[in-house]
Amino acid sequence: MAGRTVVPVLGRWGLSPHADLVYRTLALLGAQTSAMLARDLDIDGGRLAEAMDELTAAGAARLTCRGRERWWSAVDPDRVGVLVRQRRGPVAVTEGYRRHLAAVAGLHLERIDPRSVRRLPSRETARARIAVLTAAERREHLAINTEEQISAEAAAVAGPQDRELVTRGVRLRAISLPPRAGRPRETVPDGAEYREATDLPLKLMVFDRHTALFPADPARFDAGAVELTDPDAVAHLTQLFHRIWRTARDPFHQEVPPIELTAREQAILALLTDGYSEEAAGAELGLSRRTVVYTLRALMDRLGVQNRFQLALVLGAARAVPLPGVPAGAGPMHEES
């Protein structure tokens, strides 16, 4: 029949029967809410949510809000046919893809409590989550950008968030690829720290060292992201960031920059030099012992040292505020829980 809509069978391309059924319903009947789909198709809420995640990741469904209601609609069947064929087609495993897989493999996600891993199924949901996490940050934001060109859309979203972080006093550090000829350098807000490096392993954000986000698929950012809150996994990614940071190039300084201490770092180090304990230094400055430990740990990460003995050597060589001597075998600090 002329004008008849031909709906592709998504099961042929690896999607689940529930995802295929939901897509067919949306394509033939038009936009539906989750409640309408669950009722009409007799699918429980959990399976329906999984189906919608599949469709969103495949680019086959889109979500719109009408007041307080969330409506799902099908992407044009002709467009979906192209998308799902690309999804199952051979993917060239680039060097960047290999580095991403190696970095993720080092996290041993199979050993992590499932409650500490969350899949954000689309670019939109990832951006919304990033906005929430950024608004809650109080100490430090770390970012690795692997894109050769930051899109105008992405810059428009990230720029205001970065400036707002700096305004709140959050330490913002970003590492990006060096610009190619003809490509402008990233716009870095005043107060942020920025370096460049090649062979970046993965696109990454770490929020206050308690949450990390990276792309679910490094070749398709529209496939969403993975959110981690497992302490060991987040610590692993934080250490990865600082290893890269130590060898990355600061494009705004041709020479090695001097060690610059914040007012808090200077105050803490001065008291420790005078023989104060961490707890006593915190009490003197109106800080908790946990904050003192966190500040020193962040300073050690920034300078690439593992313990206070190494920190004293680095600060002494730079003629910065020294720390009292500690045994050479002193181990790395661990923040109190």
Beta strands, then each sheet from edge to edge (+ up, - down):
strand 1: 32-33
strand 2: 61-66
strand 3: 69-74
strand 4: 117-120
strand 5: 140-145
strand 6: 171-176
strand 7: 193-196
strand 8: 204-207
strand 9: 211-215
strand 10: 225-228
sheet 1: 1+ 3- 2+
sheet 2: 4+ 10- 9+ 8- 5+ 6+ 7+
end
